Amino acid sequence: MREDLYRISMEEPVDLAVQEDDLFRRNRRLILFDMDSTLIQCEVIDELAKVAGVGEQVAAITESAMRGEIGFRESFHQRIALLKGMPETVLNGIADNLPITEGGTPSAPSRCRPSLAHMGLGLACDACVTCLG
């Protein structure tokens, strides 16, 4: 398995770590999960953009950032600016219907505090945490 994961990490832009579940690793206190397109099957900002009618514009900005033409912070500000004036009820509706990735429910020990990494859309993240327990 380690060889397969190593090969994947060399071919794809991901970092993977495998740790034995031994006595020294049983006392985890924090487990961090990425939310968009990992724990859930969509990007929240893309879903908002579709509803606002600016989905293609947001996608173009995202692609520009992925090519390194603009930085993440700048791309985030540009994308959020396109959503200006969107009622909070739209975000609530999207947050209430997040498609959880199959097998994505973290099975963390009760003493652990699962946390989610997200790009600033805390309401959607809060809804995801509530959904996952």
N, C-alpha and C positions, 0 to 999 in steps of 0.2 A: 504494500500500500504506500509506503514512504516513497518508493521509486516512482510510482504513478503520480503522486502528488508533486514530487520534485519536477518531473517532466512537465506537468501542467503549469507549475510556477515559472518554468523557463519559457513556455510557449505563450502564456497569457499574462496580462498585466495584473497579477494578483500575488499576494503574499500569503503563504500557507504555513501553519505551524502545527505540528503533532506533538502532543505531550502525553506521556504515560499517566494514567490515572492511579497514582500511587499515594502513599501516606502523606507525602509532602504537598500534594496538590489537592487534597480533599477539603481544605479549608478556604475555598475560593469565596471571596466576598463580593466581587463585582464581575458580571459577565456582560460584555458590550456587544450589541447586535446592530448592524446597519439596518435601516428600515426600508427606504425606497429601493424597489426592484431586488430586494433580498428577502426581508421578512414579509414584505407585502409585494404583490405582483404588479406594481405600477410605480410611477413617479408622481407624487402628489402635485407638484407644480405643473406637470403636463396635463393632469386631469383638470386642474383649475383653468389652465389655458384653453383647453378644448371648450369648456363651458363658456368662457369669455369670448370665444371666437378668435383667439390669437395663438392657437396651437402651433401653426406653421412658423410663426415669428419666434415663439419660444424655442421650438426645436432648432431653428437656424442659429440662435444665440448659443444654445447648448452645444451644437456641433462646432461652432467657432471656438468655444472654450476648450472642447476636447482636442481640437487641433493645435491648441496653445496660442491662438491668435489674440485672445483676451484672457485675463485671469478669472479665477472662480468668483472672487468678490465682485468684480465688475459685471460678470455675466449674471450673477445673482441679482444685483441691483437693476440691471436692464430687464430681466424677466419679471421681477416683482413690479417694476414700474408699469409694465403692460397690464398688470392685474389691478392697478389702482382703481378704487371705487367699487370693487366687487363686494357684494354683501357678505357678511360673515355667515349667513345661512347657507351659502353655496359651499363654503369650507366645511360647515357642519354636516351637510349632506354627503359630501365626499368622505369625510372622516368616519361617518357612521356606516359606510359601505366599503371599507377597505378590503380588497381581496387578499386574505392571508395566504401566503405560500404554503402548499401542502407540506406538512412536516415542520413547518416554521414555528410552531408553538415551542418556545424554549422550555426545556425540562431542567430547570435550574434547581439545585437543592434549596430548601426553604430558607436557609440562612443566607442565601445569596440575594443580591439585589440586581435583577436584570435591568439593563439600561439600553436605550436606543440612540443611535447616532442619526441625526437628521439635519436638514439644511435650514433650519429656522422656522419651520411651520409647526410650531409646538402643539397647536390644537389637534392636528392630525396625529402627531406622535402620542399625545395624551390619550386619544381615542384608541390607538393601537395598543398601548400599554393596558388600558382598561379591558379591551377585548381579550388580550392574552392572559389577563389575570396577574 
